[in-house]
Amino acid sequence: MANTISRRLTLLQLVCSLQAFFISFSFGHPLPHPGHYPVSSLIPHYYAKSCPRAEQIVASVVQKAVMKETRMAASLLRLHFHDCFVKGCDASLLLDDSGSIVSEKRSNPNRNSARGFEVVDQIKSALEQACPKTVSCADILAISVRDSVVLRGGLGWEVLLGRRDSKSASLSGSNNNIPAPNSTLQTLTTKFNLQGLNEVDLVALSGSHTIGLSRCTSFRQRLYNQSGNGQPDFTLDKSYATQLKSGCPKSGGDNNLFPLDFVSPTKFDNYYFKNLLSGHGLLNTDEELFSKGQAKTRKLVKEYAENEELFLKQFALSMVKMGNIKPLTGSNGEIRVNCRKVNS
């Protein structure tokens, strides 16, 4: 059994490396290599000497977690997104409340919904045994997300590494920087632009909603009172709305779960975009990209709906870009021993 898992992990890493090469080749601009970065920036294979099995250890824990619960792939992906949009990709989201820390887990986007922390704990514990005080929690998130996407059928990418962990959290940043599920396209575009991400990144990264679940409270407004007039969102397919109402009443059932992609909720594919074309986007932020979108976002939704390979390649490129949002490097931050608290 152990040999089988080891072979699968080796294959996973090989697939990711090959996919990263073909992504860069197809788009005409190679993913950066170590020599292209200043000393303080992120690079591939950062742990090649200090912890050569780091990525294999992460992959092992992630594979077991996703095999146990398919939803975990989406949960880990969401953690990375919600972390990077607040103070950069520095694992600030993972910090629990303490004397000096007010946890980002308390924020509106994360309270009662952010999950997967136990999996990160398991990864960190395994890495601390193999390579004490070496691999950051921020890098754990970045690697685990790539592996999660590949395990659900998406393309891999070469993860740039070398992030360090924040010694602080920002509850206000979490509340203000992460787009709410009822955000308009203007709000989405603005909040992505503030992170150095453009409309292509916005649409491609929204495609992460091809896997995972959402709570009733996140889309109830669309079903019953979209514009404050007691009417549902006119862009929502009527039969789909009726189906959703059966499990998401006007009151109560806030935590009832629904797939973000009702066609293939556990497969990382382009059905999310196909759903938008037919009025089957679950969240307001989803449908805003097409039914209420501008010419550029509408065009991208159509292109990704028609060409799955195009979407998967751009998603990988945009994930690398998002993972490079204001990382702590060099002597900034620290390498936490426990991802839930700063080192004493």
C-alpha positions as CSV (number, residue, x, y, z in Angstrom):
1,M,0.0,0.0,0.0
2,A,2.8,2.4,1.0
3,N,4.6,1.7,-2.3
4,T,1.4,2.3,-4.3
5,I,0.9,5.7,-2.7
6,S,4.6,6.6,-3.2
7,R,4.3,5.7,-6.9
8,R,1.1,7.8,-7.3
9,L,2.8,10.8,-5.6
10,T,5.9,10.5,-7.9
11,L,3.5,10.3,-10.9
12,L,1.6,13.4,-9.6
13,Q,4.8,15.4,-9.3
14,L,5.9,14.3,-12.8
15,V,2.5,15.2,-14.3
16,C,2.6,18.7,-12.6
17,S,6.1,19.3,-14.0
18,L,5.2,18.2,-17.5
19,Q,1.9,20.2,-17.4
20,A,3.8,23.3,-16.3
21,F,6.1,23.0,-19.3
22,F,3.3,22.5,-21.8
23,I,1.3,25.4,-20.3
24,S,4.3,27.8,-20.7
25,F,5.1,26.4,-24.2
26,S,1.5,26.8,-25.4
27,F,1.2,30.4,-24.2
28,G,4.5,31.4,-25.7
29,H,6.1,32.6,-22.4
30,P,7.8,30.1,-20.1
31,L,7.1,30.0,-16.4
32,P,10.0,31.8,-14.7
33,H,13.0,29.9,-13.6
34,P,15.2,30.6,-10.5
35,G,17.7,32.8,-12.5
36,H,15.0,35.2,-13.5
37,Y,14.2,36.3,-10.0
38,P,15.9,38.7,-7.6
39,V,17.2,37.1,-4.4
40,S,14.2,38.1,-2.3
41,S,11.6,36.7,-4.8
42,L,9.9,33.3,-5.0
43,I,11.6,30.5,-7.0
44,P,10.8,26.9,-8.0
45,H,12.5,24.1,-6.0
46,Y,13.2,26.4,-3.1
47,Y,13.5,23.5,-0.8
48,A,15.5,21.2,-3.1
49,K,18.4,21.1,-0.6
50,S,16.8,22.1,2.7
51,C,13.8,19.7,2.5
52,P,13.9,17.7,-0.8
53,R,10.8,15.7,0.0
54,A,8.7,18.7,0.9
55,E,6.4,18.6,-2.1
56,Q,6.0,14.9,-1.9
57,I,5.1,15.1,1.8
58,V,2.4,17.8,1.1
59,A,1.1,15.7,-1.8
60,S,0.8,12.6,0.4
61,V,-1.4,14.3,3.0
62,V,-3.5,16.2,0.5
63,Q,-4.2,13.0,-1.5
64,K,-5.4,11.2,1.6
65,A,-7.6,14.1,2.6
66,V,-9.2,14.5,-0.8
67,M,-9.7,10.8,-1.1
68,K,-11.5,10.9,2.2
69,E,-13.6,14.0,1.4
70,T,-13.7,15.2,-2.2
71,R,-14.9,18.7,-1.0
72,M,-11.5,19.2,0.7
73,A,-9.9,20.1,-2.6
74,A,-12.1,23.2,-3.0
75,S,-11.7,24.0,0.7
76,L,-8.0,24.2,0.4
77,L,-8.2,26.3,-2.7
78,R,-10.5,28.8,-1.0
79,L,-8.1,29.0,2.0
80,H,-5.2,30.1,-0.4
81,F,-7.5,32.7,-2.1
82,H,-8.7,34.1,1.2
83,D,-5.2,34.3,2.5
84,C,-3.6,36.0,-0.5
85,F,-6.2,38.7,-0.7
86,V,-5.4,39.9,2.9
87,K,-1.9,41.2,3.4
88,G,-0.6,38.9,0.7
89,C,0.1,35.1,0.6
90,D,1.5,34.9,4.2
91,A,-0.6,32.4,6.0
92,S,-2.2,35.1,8.2
93,L,-5.6,33.3,7.7
94,L,-4.3,30.3,9.6
95,L,-3.6,32.1,12.8
96,D,-6.0,31.5,15.7
97,D,-7.0,34.1,18.3
98,S,-4.4,34.8,20.9
99,G,-3.4,37.6,23.2
100,S,-2.0,39.7,20.3
101,I,-4.0,38.2,17.4
102,V,-7.6,38.7,16.3
103,S,-8.0,35.9,13.9
104,E,-9.2,36.4,10.3
105,K,-11.3,33.2,10.8
106,R,-13.8,35.6,12.5
107,S,-14.4,37.6,9.4
108,N,-17.6,37.5,7.5
109,P,-16.1,35.7,4.5
110,N,-14.5,33.0,6.7
111,R,-16.8,32.6,9.8
112,N,-18.6,29.2,9.7
113,S,-17.3,28.5,6.1
114,A,-13.5,28.5,5.9
115,R,-12.3,24.9,6.5
116,G,-9.3,22.6,5.9
117,F,-7.2,23.9,8.7
118,E,-6.8,20.4,10.1
119,V,-5.3,19.2,6.9
120,V,-2.8,22.0,7.0
121,D,-2.0,21.0,10.5
122,Q,-1.3,17.4,9.4
123,I,0.9,18.6,6.6
124,K,2.9,20.9,8.9
125,S,3.3,18.1,11.5
126,A,4.7,15.8,8.8
127,L,7.1,18.5,7.5
128,E,8.3,19.4,11.0
129,Q,9.3,15.8,11.5
130,A,11.2,15.6,8.3
131,C,12.6,19.1,8.1
132,P,12.1,21.2,11.3
133,K,11.5,24.9,11.0
134,T,12.1,24.9,7.3
135,V,8.8,24.9,5.2
136,S,6.5,27.8,5.7
137,C,2.8,27.5,6.2
138,A,2.3,29.9,3.3
139,D,4.1,27.6,1.0
140,I,2.1,24.7,2.3
141,L,-1.1,26.4,1.2
142,A,0.4,27.1,-2.3
143,I,1.6,23.5,-2.8
144,S,-1.6,21.9,-1.5
145,V,-3.8,24.0,-3.8
146,R,-1.9,22.8,-6.9
147,D,-2.1,19.2,-5.8
148,S,-5.8,19.6,-5.0
149,V,-6.6,20.9,-8.5
150,V,-4.6,18.1,-10.1
151,L,-6.4,15.4,-8.0
152,R,-9.7,16.7,-9.3
153,G,-8.7,16.6,-12.9
154,G,-7.1,20.1,-13.5
155,L,-3.7,21.0,-14.9
156,G,-0.7,21.3,-12.6
157,W,1.8,24.1,-12.5
158,E,5.2,24.7,-11.1
159,V,4.7,26.3,-7.7
160,L,7.0,29.2,-6.9
161,L,8.2,28.9,-3.3
162,G,10.1,30.8,-0.6
163,R,7.2,32.5,1.2
164,R,7.5,33.2,4.9
165,D,4.8,33.4,7.5
166,S,3.2,36.6,8.9
167,K,3.4,37.4,12.5
168,S,0.0,39.2,12.4
169,A,-3.5,38.9,11.1
170,S,-6.0,41.5,9.7
171,L,-9.6,41.0,10.5
172,S,-10.5,44.3,8.8
173,G,-8.5,43.3,5.7
174,S,-10.4,40.0,5.5
175,N,-13.7,41.8,5.8
176,N,-12.8,44.5,3.3
177,N,-10.6,42.8,0.7
178,I,-12.4,39.5,-0.1
179,P,-15.3,39.9,-2.5
180,A,-18.7,39.0,-1.0
181,P,-20.8,36.5,-2.9
182,N,-23.3,39.2,-3.9
183,S,-20.7,41.6,-5.2
184,T,-21.2,43.4,-8.5
185,L,-18.8,43.1,-11.4
186,Q,-17.5,46.5,-10.6
187,T,-16.7,45.6,-7.1
188,L,-15.1,42.3,-8.2
189,T,-12.9,44.1,-10.8
190,T,-11.8,46.7,-8.3
191,K,-10.9,44.2,-5.6
192,F,-8.9,42.0,-8.0
193,N,-7.2,45.1,-9.5
194,L,-6.1,46.1,-6.0
195,Q,-4.2,42.8,-5.8
196,G,-2.6,43.3,-9.2
197,L,-5.0,40.9,-10.9
198,N,-6.8,41.8,-14.1
199,E,-10.1,40.8,-15.7
200,V,-8.5,37.7,-17.3
201,D,-7.4,36.6,-13.9
202,L,-10.8,37.4,-12.4
203,V,-12.7,35.2,-14.9
204,A,-10.1,32.4,-14.9
205,L,-9.9,32.2,-11.1
206,S,-13.7,32.3,-10.7
207,G,-13.5,29.1,-12.6
208,S,-12.4,27.5,-9.3
209,H,-16.1,27.3,-8.6
210,T,-16.2,24.3,-10.9
211,I,-15.7,22.3,-7.7
212,G,-16.9,22.8,-4.1
213,L,-20.1,23.8,-2.3
214,S,-21.8,27.0,-1.2
215,R,-24.1,27.8,1.7
216,C,-27.7,28.8,1.2
217,T,-27.0,32.1,2.9
218,S,-24.6,33.0,0.2
219,F,-27.2,33.1,-2.6
220,R,-30.6,33.4,-0.9
221,Q,-30.9,37.0,-2.0
222,R,-30.9,35.8,-5.7
223,L,-33.9,33.5,-5.0
224,Y,-36.2,35.9,-3.2
225,N,-35.1,39.5,-3.2
226,Q,-32.3,40.3,-5.6
227,S,-33.1,44.0,-6.1
228,G,-35.0,44.8,-3.0
229,N,-38.4,44.4,-4.7
230,G,-39.2,40.9,-3.5
231,Q,-38.4,39.3,-6.9
232,P,-35.7,36.7,-7.8
233,D,-32.8,37.5,-10.0
234,F,-34.1,37.6,-13.6
235,T,-30.9,36.1,-14.9
236,L,-31.4,32.9,-12.9
237,D,-32.9,30.0,-14.8
238,K,-36.4,29.5,-13.5
239,S,-36.4,25.8,-13.1
240,Y,-32.9,26.0,-11.5
241,A,-34.3,28.6,-9.1
242,T,-37.2,26.4,-8.2
243,Q,-34.8,23.5,-7.5
244,L,-32.6,25.7,-5.2
245,K,-35.6,27.1,-3.3
246,S,-36.6,23.5,-2.3
247,G,-33.4,23.4,-0.1
248,C,-32.9,27.1,0.5
249,P,-36.0,28.7,2.1
250,K,-36.6,32.4,2.8
251,S,-35.6,31.8,6.4
252,G,-33.6,29.1,8.1
253,G,-31.4,26.5,6.4
254,D,-28.5,29.0,6.2
255,N,-25.9,26.3,6.2
256,N,-27.6,24.0,3.7
257,L,-25.0,23.2,1.0
258,F,-25.3,23.3,-2.8
259,P,-22.8,22.5,-5.5
260,L,-21.3,25.6,-7.2
261,D,-21.3,23.5,-10.4
262,F,-24.4,21.3,-10.4
263,V,-23.3,19.3,-13.5
264,S,-19.9,18.1,-12.4
265,P,-19.3,19.3,-8.8
266,T,-16.3,17.2,-8.1
267,K,-14.4,17.5,-11.4
268,F,-12.1,20.4,-12.3
269,D,-13.5,21.2,-15.8
270,N,-15.1,24.0,-17.7
271,Y,-18.8,23.2,-16.9
272,Y,-18.8,26.2,-14.5
273,F,-18.6,28.5,-17.6
274,K,-21.1,26.4,-19.6
275,N,-23.5,26.8,-16.7
276,L,-23.2,30.6,-16.8
277,L,-24.3,30.6,-20.4
278,S,-27.6,29.0,-19.5
279,G,-28.4,31.0,-16.3
280,H,-27.2,28.2,-13.9
281,G,-24.5,30.2,-12.1
282,L,-25.1,29.8,-8.3
283,L,-23.6,32.9,-6.8
284,N,-24.3,36.5,-7.9
285,T,-20.6,36.9,-8.5
286,D,-20.7,34.0,-10.9
287,E,-23.6,35.3,-13.1
288,E,-22.2,38.8,-13.0
289,L,-19.3,37.7,-15.2
290,F,-21.7,36.9,-18.1
291,S,-25.4,37.9,-17.8
292,K,-24.5,41.3,-16.3
293,G,-20.9,41.4,-17.5
294,Q,-18.9,43.7,-19.7
295,A,-17.9,42.7,-23.2
296,K,-14.5,41.4,-22.1
297,T,-15.7,39.2,-19.3
298,R,-18.6,37.9,-21.4
299,K,-16.1,37.0,-24.2
300,L,-13.9,35.2,-21.8
301,V,-16.8,33.2,-20.3
302,K,-17.8,32.1,-23.8
303,E,-14.2,31.2,-24.7
304,Y,-13.7,29.1,-21.6
305,A,-17.1,27.4,-22.0
306,E,-16.1,26.4,-25.6
307,N,-12.4,25.5,-24.9
308,E,-11.7,23.7,-21.7
309,E,-7.9,23.5,-22.4
310,L,-7.8,27.3,-22.7
311,F,-9.4,27.7,-19.3
312,L,-7.2,25.1,-17.5
313,K,-4.0,26.7,-18.9
314,Q,-5.1,30.2,-18.0
315,F,-6.2,29.1,-14.5
316,A,-2.8,27.7,-13.8
317,L,-1.1,30.9,-15.0
318,S,-3.4,33.1,-12.9
319,M,-2.8,30.9,-9.8
320,V,0.9,31.4,-10.1
321,K,0.2,35.2,-10.4
322,M,-2.1,35.2,-7.4
323,G,0.4,33.2,-5.3
324,N,2.9,35.9,-5.9
325,I,0.8,38.6,-4.1
326,K,3.0,40.4,-1.6
327,P,4.9,37.4,-0.2
328,L,7.1,37.8,2.8
329,T,10.6,36.8,1.9
330,G,14.2,37.1,3.1
331,S,14.3,38.0,6.8
332,N,10.6,39.2,6.9
333,G,8.1,37.2,8.8
334,E,9.1,33.8,10.1
335,I,8.8,30.0,9.5
336,R,6.0,29.0,12.0
337,V,6.4,25.7,13.8
338,N,2.7,25.6,14.3
339,C,0.6,27.2,11.6
340,R,-2.1,28.3,14.1
341,K,0.2,30.6,16.2
342,V,3.3,32.7,15.9
343,N,6.5,31.4,17.3
344,S,7.2,32.2,20.9
